[in-house]
Amino acid sequence: MKKHNTAILIFDDVEVLDFAGPFEVFSVTNELSDYSLLNVYTVAREKAPITARNGSSRDSLFN
């Protein structure tokens, strides 16, 4: 079966749950199936660390 790319957009001042929740759900989908269905990754406008609303920092994999 073909894998599907699943991008989650992140940006400065994002709420962590807005990207971490979907990221976790899509990742668990891979764990519960016999094969990996999704390539899950984050994207941002620029290749620079993103600072979430709570002050934590995350790098996007793609821009």
PDB file of N, CA, C and O in Angstrom, chain B, residues numbered from 101:
ATOM      1  N   MET B 101       0.838  -1.178   0.000  1.00  0.00           N
ATOM      2  CA  MET B 101       0.000   0.000   0.000  1.00  0.00           C
ATOM      3  C   MET B 101       0.888   1.249   0.000  1.00  0.00           C
ATOM      4  O   MET B 101       1.930   1.266   0.655  1.00  0.00           O
ATOM      5  N   LYS B 102       0.490   2.272  -0.717  1.00  0.00           N
ATOM      6  CA  LYS B 102       1.257   3.506  -0.846  1.00  0.00           C
ATOM      7  C   LYS B 102       1.170   4.345   0.429  1.00  0.00           C
ATOM      8  O   LYS B 102       0.098   4.500   1.013  1.00  0.00           O
ATOM      9  N   LYS B 103       2.324   4.885   0.851  1.00  0.00           N
ATOM     10  CA  LYS B 103       2.346   5.804   1.987  1.00  0.00           C
ATOM     11  C   LYS B 103       1.860   7.175   1.540  1.00  0.00           C
ATOM     12  O   LYS B 103       2.089   7.588   0.403  1.00  0.00           O
ATOM     13  N   HIS B 104       1.196   7.866   2.437  1.00  0.00           N
ATOM     14  CA  HIS B 104       0.717   9.221   2.165  1.00  0.00           C
ATOM     15  C   HIS B 104       1.502  10.210   3.019  1.00  0.00           C
ATOM     16  O   HIS B 104       1.690   9.997   4.217  1.00  0.00           O
ATOM     17  N   ASN B 105       1.954  11.285   2.398  1.00  0.00           N
ATOM     18  CA  ASN B 105       2.633  12.352   3.133  1.00  0.00           C
ATOM     19  C   ASN B 105       1.597  13.175   3.882  1.00  0.00           C
ATOM     20  O   ASN B 105       0.590  13.598   3.314  1.00  0.00           O
ATOM     21  N   THR B 106       1.858  13.394   5.158  1.00  0.00           N
ATOM     22  CA  THR B 106       0.944  14.151   6.008  1.00  0.00           C
ATOM     23  C   THR B 106       1.732  15.260   6.688  1.00  0.00           C
ATOM     24  O   THR B 106       2.493  15.013   7.624  1.00  0.00           O
ATOM     25  N   ALA B 107       1.544  16.475   6.213  1.00  0.00           N
ATOM     26  CA  ALA B 107       2.285  17.623   6.739  1.00  0.00           C
ATOM     27  C   ALA B 107       1.446  18.367   7.763  1.00  0.00           C
ATOM     28  O   ALA B 107       0.244  18.562   7.582  1.00  0.00           O
ATOM     29  N   ILE B 108       2.092  18.775   8.830  1.00  0.00           N
ATOM     30  CA  ILE B 108       1.442  19.575   9.863  1.00  0.00           C
ATOM     31  C   ILE B 108       2.153  20.926   9.904  1.00  0.00           C
ATOM     32  O   ILE B 108       3.357  21.002  10.149  1.00  0.00           O
ATOM     33  N   LEU B 109       1.397  21.978   9.664  1.00  0.00           N
ATOM     34  CA  LEU B 109       1.941  23.330   9.629  1.00  0.00           C
ATOM     35  C   LEU B 109       2.198  23.841  11.040  1.00  0.00           C
ATOM     36  O   LEU B 109       1.329  23.770  11.909  1.00  0.00           O
ATOM     37  N   ILE B 110       3.413  24.359  11.256  1.00  0.00           N
ATOM     38  CA  ILE B 110       3.729  25.003  12.529  1.00  0.00           C
ATOM     39  C   ILE B 110       4.211  26.426  12.252  1.00  0.00           C
ATOM     40  O   ILE B 110       4.734  26.723  11.178  1.00  0.00           O
ATOM     41  N   PHE B 111       4.026  27.294  13.239  1.00  0.00           N
ATOM     42  CA  PHE B 111       4.369  28.709  13.078  1.00  0.00           C
ATOM     43  C   PHE B 111       4.588  29.303  14.464  1.00  0.00           C
ATOM     44  O   PHE B 111       4.140  28.742  15.464  1.00  0.00           O
ATOM     45  N   ASP B 112       5.280  30.444  14.519  1.00  0.00           N
ATOM     46  CA  ASP B 112       5.514  31.094  15.809  1.00  0.00           C
ATOM     47  C   ASP B 112       4.201  31.358  16.531  1.00  0.00           C
ATOM     48  O   ASP B 112       3.204  31.750  15.925  1.00  0.00           O
ATOM     49  N   ASP B 113       4.228  31.134  17.839  1.00  0.00           N
ATOM     50  CA  ASP B 113       3.085  31.343  18.735  1.00  0.00           C
ATOM     51  C   ASP B 113       1.989  30.288  18.566  1.00  0.00           C
ATOM     52  O   ASP B 113       0.859  30.497  19.009  1.00  0.00           O
ATOM     53  N   VAL B 114       2.309  29.166  17.935  1.00  0.00           N
ATOM     54  CA  VAL B 114       1.343  28.077  17.791  1.00  0.00           C
ATOM     55  C   VAL B 114       1.095  27.443  19.163  1.00  0.00           C
ATOM     56  O   VAL B 114       2.004  27.372  19.990  1.00  0.00           O
ATOM     57  N   GLU B 115      -0.106  26.995  19.396  1.00  0.00           N
ATOM     58  CA  GLU B 115      -0.414  26.212  20.600  1.00  0.00           C
ATOM     59  C   GLU B 115       0.148  24.806  20.383  1.00  0.00           C
ATOM     60  O   GLU B 115      -0.078  24.206  19.332  1.00  0.00           O
ATOM     61  N   VAL B 116       0.869  24.283  21.354  1.00  0.00           N
ATOM     62  CA  VAL B 116       1.501  22.975  21.214  1.00  0.00           C
ATOM     63  C   VAL B 116       0.480  21.901  20.842  1.00  0.00           C
ATOM     64  O   VAL B 116       0.753  21.066  19.980  1.00  0.00           O
ATOM     65  N   LEU B 117      -0.678  21.911  21.475  1.00  0.00           N
ATOM     66  CA  LEU B 117      -1.692  20.895  21.174  1.00  0.00           C
ATOM     67  C   LEU B 117      -2.204  20.973  19.740  1.00  0.00           C
ATOM     68  O   LEU B 117      -2.684  19.976  19.199  1.00  0.00           O
ATOM     69  N   ASP B 118      -2.108  22.141  19.123  1.00  0.00           N
ATOM     70  CA  ASP B 118      -2.587  22.287  17.748  1.00  0.00           C
ATOM     71  C   ASP B 118      -1.758  21.486  16.754  1.00  0.00           C
ATOM     72  O   ASP B 118      -2.270  21.090  15.708  1.00  0.00           O
ATOM     73  N   PHE B 119      -0.479  21.239  17.063  1.00  0.00           N
ATOM     74  CA  PHE B 119       0.305  20.391  16.164  1.00  0.00           C
ATOM     75  C   PHE B 119       0.685  19.055  16.800  1.00  0.00           C
ATOM     76  O   PHE B 119       0.815  18.054  16.096  1.00  0.00           O
ATOM     77  N   ALA B 120       0.864  19.029  18.119  1.00  0.00           N
ATOM     78  CA  ALA B 120       1.264  17.789  18.781  1.00  0.00           C
ATOM     79  C   ALA B 120       0.132  16.763  18.793  1.00  0.00           C
ATOM     80  O   ALA B 120       0.378  15.567  18.637  1.00  0.00           O
ATOM     81  N   GLY B 121      -1.106  17.224  18.977  1.00  0.00           N
ATOM     82  CA  GLY B 121      -2.250  16.305  18.973  1.00  0.00           C
ATOM     83  C   GLY B 121      -2.395  15.584  17.648  1.00  0.00           C
ATOM     84  O   GLY B 121      -2.401  14.353  17.623  1.00  0.00           O
ATOM     85  N   PRO B 122      -2.513  16.318  16.533  1.00  0.00           N
ATOM     86  CA  PRO B 122      -2.607  15.646  15.232  1.00  0.00           C
ATOM     87  C   PRO B 122      -1.370  14.791  14.923  1.00  0.00           C
ATOM     88  O   PRO B 122      -1.493  13.704  14.359  1.00  0.00           O
ATOM     89  N   PHE B 123      -0.184  15.281  15.292  1.00  0.00           N
ATOM     90  CA  PHE B 123       1.034  14.511  15.036  1.00  0.00           C
ATOM     91  C   PHE B 123       0.951  13.158  15.738  1.00  0.00           C
ATOM     92  O   PHE B 123       1.288  12.128  15.155  1.00  0.00           O
ATOM     93  N   GLU B 124       0.507  13.166  16.978  1.00  0.00           N
ATOM     94  CA  GLU B 124       0.384  11.927  17.751  1.00  0.00           C
ATOM     95  C   GLU B 124      -0.661  10.993  17.147  1.00  0.00           C
ATOM     96  O   GLU B 124      -0.417   9.794  17.016  1.00  0.00           O
ATOM     97  N   VAL B 125      -1.811  11.526  16.781  1.00  0.00           N
ATOM     98  CA  VAL B 125      -2.878  10.698  16.193  1.00  0.00           C
ATOM     99  C   VAL B 125      -2.391  10.030  14.915  1.00  0.00           C
ATOM    100  O   VAL B 125      -2.572   8.827  14.734  1.00  0.00           O
ATOM    101  N   PHE B 126      -1.773  10.805  14.032  1.00  0.00           N
ATOM    102  CA  PHE B 126      -1.283  10.237  12.772  1.00  0.00           C
ATOM    103  C   PHE B 126      -0.164   9.229  13.014  1.00  0.00           C
ATOM    104  O   PHE B 126      -0.079   8.227  12.304  1.00  0.00           O
ATOM    105  N   SER B 127       0.690   9.471  13.995  1.00  0.00           N
ATOM    106  CA  SER B 127       1.775   8.543  14.301  1.00  0.00           C
ATOM    107  C   SER B 127       1.248   7.234  14.877  1.00  0.00           C
ATOM    108  O   SER B 127       1.754   6.163  14.545  1.00  0.00           O
ATOM    109  N   VAL B 128       0.242   7.312  15.733  1.00  0.00           N
ATOM    110  CA  VAL B 128      -0.353   6.101  16.308  1.00  0.00           C
ATOM    111  C   VAL B 128      -1.022   5.262  15.225  1.00  0.00           C
ATOM    112  O   VAL B 128      -1.040   4.035  15.316  1.00  0.00           O
ATOM    113  N   THR B 129      -1.563   5.905  14.216  1.00  0.00           N
ATOM    114  CA  THR B 129      -2.142   5.172  13.084  1.00  0.00           C
ATOM    115  C   THR B 129      -1.114   4.212  12.507  1.00  0.00           C
ATOM    116  O   THR B 129      -1.440   3.069  12.188  1.00  0.00           O
ATOM    117  N   ASN B 130       0.112   4.664  12.373  1.00  0.00           N
ATOM    118  CA  ASN B 130       1.176   3.796  11.867  1.00  0.00           C
ATOM    119  C   ASN B 130       1.469   2.649  12.824  1.00  0.00           C
ATOM    120  O   ASN B 130       1.719   1.526  12.385  1.00  0.00           O
ATOM    121  N   GLU B 131       1.440   2.913  14.112  1.00  0.00           N
ATOM    122  CA  GLU B 131       1.734   1.882  15.100  1.00  0.00           C
ATOM    123  C   GLU B 131       0.653   0.806  15.148  1.00  0.00           C
ATOM    124  O   GLU B 131       0.951  -0.361  15.406  1.00  0.00           O
ATOM    125  N   LEU B 132      -0.593   1.187  14.904  1.00  0.00           N
ATOM    126  CA  LEU B 132      -1.705   0.244  15.020  1.00  0.00           C
ATOM    127  C   LEU B 132      -1.933  -0.591  13.765  1.00  0.00           C
ATOM    128  O   LEU B 132      -2.660  -1.584  13.807  1.00  0.00           O
ATOM    129  N   SER B 133      -1.333  -0.206  12.674  1.00  0.00           N
ATOM    130  CA  SER B 133      -1.503  -0.968  11.438  1.00  0.00           C
ATOM    131  C   SER B 133      -0.304  -1.897  11.251  1.00  0.00           C
ATOM    132  O   SER B 133       0.730  -1.733  11.899  1.00  0.00           O
ATOM    133  N   ASP B 134      -0.455  -2.858  10.370  1.00  0.00           N
ATOM    134  CA  ASP B 134       0.628  -3.799  10.099  1.00  0.00           C
ATOM    135  C   ASP B 134       1.749  -3.164   9.285  1.00  0.00           C
ATOM    136  O   ASP B 134       2.837  -3.729   9.174  1.00  0.00           O
ATOM    137  N   TYR B 135       1.491  -2.016   8.729  1.00  0.00           N
ATOM    138  CA  TYR B 135       2.492  -1.313   7.916  1.00  0.00           C
ATOM    139  C   TYR B 135       2.294   0.186   8.098  1.00  0.00           C
ATOM    140  O   TYR B 135       1.224   0.646   8.495  1.00  0.00           O
ATOM    141  N   SER B 136       3.316   0.913   7.808  1.00  0.00           N
ATOM    142  CA  SER B 136       3.279   2.365   7.972  1.00  0.00           C
ATOM    143  C   SER B 136       2.462   2.994   6.847  1.00  0.00           C
ATOM    144  O   SER B 136       2.819   2.870   5.676  1.00  0.00           O
ATOM    145  N   LEU B 137       1.367   3.668   7.197  1.00  0.00           N
ATOM    146  CA  LEU B 137       0.482   4.277   6.211  1.00  0.00           C
ATOM    147  C   LEU B 137       0.859   5.710   5.873  1.00  0.00           C
ATOM    148  O   LEU B 137       0.609   6.178   4.763  1.00  0.00           O
ATOM    149  N   LEU B 138       1.463   6.408   6.837  1.00  0.00           N
ATOM    150  CA  LEU B 138       1.676   7.848   6.690  1.00  0.00           C
ATOM    151  C   LEU B 138       3.121   8.245   6.961  1.00  0.00           C
ATOM    152  O   LEU B 138       3.772   7.697   7.850  1.00  0.00           O
ATOM    153  N   ASN B 139       3.609   9.197   6.190  1.00  0.00           N
ATOM    154  CA  ASN B 139       4.844   9.910   6.505  1.00  0.00           C
ATOM    155  C   ASN B 139       4.402  11.205   7.172  1.00  0.00           C
ATOM    156  O   ASN B 139       3.887  12.099   6.502  1.00  0.00           O
ATOM    157  N   VAL B 140       4.595  11.315   8.471  1.00  0.00           N
ATOM    158  CA  VAL B 140       4.126  12.486   9.216  1.00  0.00           C
ATOM    159  C   VAL B 140       5.319  13.404   9.478  1.00  0.00           C
ATOM    160  O   VAL B 140       6.361  12.960   9.960  1.00  0.00           O
ATOM    161  N   TYR B 141       5.159  14.674   9.160  1.00  0.00           N
ATOM    162  CA  TYR B 141       6.233  15.631   9.376  1.00  0.00           C
ATOM    163  C   TYR B 141       5.659  17.028   9.563  1.00  0.00           C
ATOM    164  O   TYR B 141       4.488  17.280   9.283  1.00  0.00           O
ATOM    165  N   THR B 142       6.508  17.927  10.044  1.00  0.00           N
ATOM    166  CA  THR B 142       6.091  19.319  10.234  1.00  0.00           C
ATOM    167  C   THR B 142       6.678  20.190   9.131  1.00  0.00           C
ATOM    168  O   THR B 142       7.755  19.910   8.605  1.00  0.00           O
ATOM    169  N   VAL B 143       5.956  21.243   8.794  1.00  0.00           N
ATOM    170  CA  VAL B 143       6.422  22.226   7.813  1.00  0.00           C
ATOM    171  C   VAL B 143       6.231  23.622   8.392  1.00  0.00           C
ATOM    172  O   VAL B 143       5.348  23.855   9.217  1.00  0.00           O
ATOM    173  N   ALA B 144       7.072  24.537   7.945  1.00  0.00           N
ATOM    174  CA  ALA B 144       6.977  25.936   8.360  1.00  0.00           C
ATOM    175  C   ALA B 144       7.364  26.815   7.182  1.00  0.00           C
ATOM    176  O   ALA B 144       7.926  26.342   6.194  1.00  0.00           O
ATOM    177  N   ARG B 145       7.062  28.076   7.299  1.00  0.00           N
ATOM    178  CA  ARG B 145       7.376  29.025   6.223  1.00  0.00           C
ATOM    179  C   ARG B 145       8.884  29.117   5.995  1.00  0.00           C
ATOM    180  O   ARG B 145       9.341  29.198   4.855  1.00  0.00           O
ATOM    181  N   GLU B 146       9.650  29.104   7.079  1.00  0.00           N
ATOM    182  CA  GLU B 146      11.100  29.241   6.985  1.00  0.00           C
ATOM    183  C   GLU B 146      11.785  28.118   7.752  1.00  0.00           C
ATOM    184  O   GLU B 146      11.203  27.545   8.673  1.00  0.00           O
ATOM    185  N   LYS B 147      13.011  27.805   7.376  1.00  0.00           N
ATOM    186  CA  LYS B 147      13.802  26.784   8.061  1.00  0.00           C
ATOM    187  C   LYS B 147      14.477  27.429   9.275  1.00  0.00           C
ATOM    188  O   LYS B 147      15.675  27.712   9.251  1.00  0.00           O
ATOM    189  N   ALA B 148      13.715  27.650  10.308  1.00  0.00           N
ATOM    190  CA  ALA B 148      14.202  28.272  11.543  1.00  0.00           C
ATOM    191  C   ALA B 148      13.388  27.703  12.699  1.00  0.00           C
ATOM    192  O   ALA B 148      12.251  27.278  12.495  1.00  0.00           O
ATOM    193  N   PRO B 149      13.943  27.686  13.905  1.00  0.00           N
ATOM    194  CA  PRO B 149      13.175  27.184  15.051  1.00  0.00           C
ATOM    195  C   PRO B 149      11.875  27.973  15.237  1.00  0.00           C
ATOM    196  O   PRO B 149      11.839  29.192  15.072  1.00  0.00           O
ATOM    197  N   ILE B 150      10.832  27.259  15.577  1.00  0.00           N
ATOM    198  CA  ILE B 150       9.521  27.841  15.844  1.00  0.00           C
ATOM    199  C   ILE B 150       9.343  27.888  17.360  1.00  0.00           C
ATOM    200  O   ILE B 150       9.602  26.899  18.045  1.00  0.00           O
ATOM    201  N   THR B 151       8.912  29.013  17.878  1.00  0.00           N
ATOM    202  CA  THR B 151       8.645  29.138  19.310  1.00  0.00           C
ATOM    203  C   THR B 151       7.140  29.090  19.531  1.00  0.00           C
ATOM    204  O   THR B 151       6.394  29.934  19.036  1.00  0.00           O
ATOM    205  N   ALA B 152       6.714  28.083  20.287  1.00  0.00           N
ATOM    206  CA  ALA B 152       5.292  27.912  20.579  1.00  0.00           C
ATOM    207  C   ALA B 152       4.851  28.924  21.631  1.00  0.00           C
ATOM    208  O   ALA B 152       5.673  29.597  22.253  1.00  0.00           O
ATOM    209  N   ARG B 153       3.557  29.015  21.814  1.00  0.00           N
ATOM    210  CA  ARG B 153       2.990  29.975  22.765  1.00  0.00           C
ATOM    211  C   ARG B 153       3.525  29.772  24.181  1.00  0.00           C
ATOM    212  O   ARG B 153       3.689  30.737  24.927  1.00  0.00           O
ATOM    213  N   ASN B 154       3.798  28.518  24.555  1.00  0.00           N
ATOM    214  CA  ASN B 154       4.292  28.242  25.907  1.00  0.00           C
ATOM    215  C   ASN B 154       5.800  28.431  26.036  1.00  0.00           C
ATOM    216  O   ASN B 154       6.362  28.183  27.102  1.00  0.00           O
ATOM    217  N   GLY B 155       6.468  28.870  24.956  1.00  0.00           N
ATOM    218  CA  GLY B 155       7.901  29.127  25.001  1.00  0.00           C
ATOM    219  C   GLY B 155       8.774  27.981  24.535  1.00  0.00           C
ATOM    220  O   GLY B 155       9.982  28.157  24.376  1.00  0.00           O
ATOM    221  N   SER B 156       8.188  26.799  24.309  1.00  0.00           N
ATOM    222  CA  SER B 156       8.990  25.685  23.820  1.00  0.00           C
ATOM    223  C   SER B 156       9.355  25.920  22.354  1.00  0.00           C
ATOM    224  O   SER B 156       8.678  26.658  21.638  1.00  0.00           O
ATOM    225  N   SER B 157      10.431  25.278  21.931  1.00  0.00           N
ATOM    226  CA  SER B 157      10.932  25.486  20.578  1.00  0.00           C
ATOM    227  C   SER B 157      10.913  24.178  19.803  1.00  0.00           C
ATOM    228  O   SER B 157      11.124  23.106  20.370  1.00  0.00           O
ATOM    229  N   ARG B 158      10.661  24.272  18.521  1.00  0.00           N
ATOM    230  CA  ARG B 158      10.605  23.090  17.645  1.00  0.00           C
ATOM    231  C   ARG B 158      11.143  23.480  16.282  1.00  0.00           C
ATOM    232  O   ARG B 158      10.838  24.557  15.770  1.00  0.00           O
ATOM    233  N   ASP B 159      11.942  22.604  15.696  1.00  0.00           N
ATOM    234  CA  ASP B 159      12.403  22.803  14.324  1.00  0.00           C
ATOM    235  C   ASP B 159      11.436  22.110  13.380  1.00  0.00           C
ATOM    236  O   ASP B 159      10.958  21.013  13.672  1.00  0.00           O
ATOM    237  N   SER B 160      11.149  22.737  12.259  1.00  0.00           N
ATOM    238  CA  SER B 160      10.340  22.072  11.242  1.00  0.00           C
ATOM    239  C   SER B 160      11.269  21.215  10.401  1.00  0.00           C
ATOM    240  O   SER B 160      12.447  21.538  10.247  1.00  0.00           O
ATOM    241  N   LEU B 161      10.754  20.140   9.865  1.00  0.00           N
ATOM    242  CA  LEU B 161      11.568  19.283   9.018  1.00  0.00           C
ATOM    243  C   LEU B 161      11.669  19.831   7.602  1.00  0.00           C
ATOM    244  O   LEU B 161      12.659  19.596   6.909  1.00  0.00           O
ATOM    245  N   PHE B 162      10.645  20.560   7.173  1.00  0.00           N
ATOM    246  CA  PHE B 162      10.614  21.095   5.814  1.00  0.00           C
ATOM    247  C   PHE B 162      10.111  22.527   5.837  1.00  0.00           C
ATOM    248  O   PHE B 162       9.416  22.944   6.763  1.00  0.00           O
ATOM    249  N   ASN B 163      10.474  23.269   4.806  1.00  0.00           N
ATOM    250  CA  ASN B 163       9.928  24.612   4.644  1.00  0.00           C
ATOM    251  C   ASN B 163       9.610  24.838   3.191  1.00  0.00           C
ATOM    252  O   ASN B 163       9.135  25.913   2.823  1.00  0.00           O
TER     253      ASN B 163
END
